[in-house]
């Protein structure tokens, strides 16, 4: 995520930008889960719990696949706009499709 957001990642022990959580919520959990399940998970978990802690074994397998997809797209994207455009194209959640931007010279 650091590559597409222009931030520096030095490991979880040093904290991560809130932007990483927003990207994860949008492109991992919101894409993976039905809207009502996603909303319910957000309400039920407390501040120290992560959404993946509430998933069943089958849900964890789907989560792992979604994370792999997001990481693959992020690693081949030139920046956040390019990443969002590519994810929107792949997503079953509909919204306005952006452009895929070529890497700046």
C-alpha positions as CSV (number, residue, x, y, z in Angstrom):
1,X,0.0,0.0,0.0
2,X,2.9,2.3,0.6
3,X,3.8,2.2,-3.1
4,X,0.3,3.3,-4.3
5,X,-0.3,5.9,-1.5
6,X,3.1,7.5,-1.4
7,X,3.5,6.7,2.3
8,X,6.3,4.9,4.2
9,X,5.6,1.6,5.8
10,X,8.0,0.6,8.6
11,X,6.0,-2.3,10.0
12,X,2.9,-2.7,12.1
13,X,4.7,-2.1,15.4
14,X,5.3,1.5,14.3
15,X,1.6,2.0,13.4
16,X,0.1,2.2,9.9
17,X,-1.5,5.2,8.3
18,X,-5.3,5.3,8.7
19,X,-5.5,5.3,4.9
20,X,-4.4,1.7,4.9
21,X,-7.4,0.7,7.0
22,X,-9.7,2.6,4.7
23,X,-8.3,0.9,1.6
24,X,-8.6,-2.5,3.3
25,X,-12.1,-1.9,4.4
26,X,-13.2,-0.7,0.9
27,X,-11.4,-3.2,-1.3
28,X,-11.1,-6.3,0.9
29,X,-14.1,-6.4,3.3
30,X,-16.7,-4.4,1.5
31,X,-16.0,-6.3,-1.8
32,X,-16.0,-9.6,-0.1
33,X,-18.9,-9.4,2.3
34,X,-22.6,-8.7,1.6
35,X,-23.4,-5.1,2.5
36,X,-25.5,-6.1,5.6
37,X,-22.9,-8.5,6.9
38,X,-20.1,-5.9,6.4
39,X,-22.2,-3.3,8.3
40,X,-23.0,-5.8,11.1
41,X,-19.4,-6.7,11.6
42,X,-18.4,-3.1,11.8
43,X,-21.0,-2.5,14.5
44,X,-20.3,-5.7,16.6
45,X,-16.6,-5.6,16.9
46,X,-15.0,-3.5,19.6
47,X,-12.0,-1.3,19.0
48,X,-9.4,-4.0,19.5
49,X,-11.0,-6.6,17.3
50,X,-10.4,-7.0,13.7
51,X,-13.1,-8.0,11.2
52,X,-11.3,-11.2,10.2
53,X,-11.6,-12.5,13.8
54,X,-15.4,-12.8,13.2
55,X,-15.1,-14.9,10.1
56,X,-15.7,-18.7,9.8
57,X,-13.1,-21.0,8.3
58,X,-14.7,-20.7,4.8
59,X,-14.9,-16.9,5.2
60,X,-11.2,-16.8,6.1
61,X,-10.3,-18.7,2.9
62,X,-12.3,-16.2,0.8
63,X,-10.6,-13.4,2.7
64,X,-7.2,-14.8,2.0
65,X,-8.0,-14.9,-1.7
66,X,-9.4,-11.4,-1.7
67,X,-6.2,-10.1,0.0
68,X,-4.1,-11.9,-2.6
69,X,-6.0,-10.2,-5.3
70,X,-5.8,-6.7,-3.8
71,X,-2.0,-7.2,-3.2
72,X,-1.5,-8.3,-6.8
73,X,-3.4,-5.3,-8.2
74,X,-1.6,-2.9,-5.8
75,X,1.8,-4.2,-6.7
76,X,1.1,-3.6,-10.5
77,X,-0.6,-0.2,-10.1
78,X,1.2,3.1,-10.7
79,X,-0.6,5.1,-7.9
80,X,-3.8,5.2,-5.9
81,X,-5.9,6.4,-8.8
82,X,-4.7,3.6,-11.0
83,X,-5.3,1.1,-8.2
84,X,-8.8,2.3,-7.5
85,X,-9.7,2.2,-11.3
86,X,-8.4,-1.4,-11.6
87,X,-10.2,-2.5,-8.4
88,X,-13.5,-0.9,-9.5
89,X,-13.2,-2.8,-12.8
90,X,-12.9,-6.1,-10.9
91,X,-15.3,-5.3,-8.1
92,X,-18.9,-6.6,-8.1
93,X,-19.8,-3.5,-6.2
94,X,-20.8,-0.9,-8.7
95,X,-19.7,2.7,-8.8
96,X,-18.2,5.1,-11.2
97,X,-15.4,3.4,-13.1
98,X,-12.2,5.5,-13.3
99,X,-9.5,5.5,-15.9
100,X,-6.4,3.3,-15.8
101,X,-3.5,5.7,-15.8
102,X,-0.1,5.0,-17.4
103,X,2.9,5.4,-15.3
104,X,4.3,9.0,-15.4
105,X,7.7,9.4,-17.0
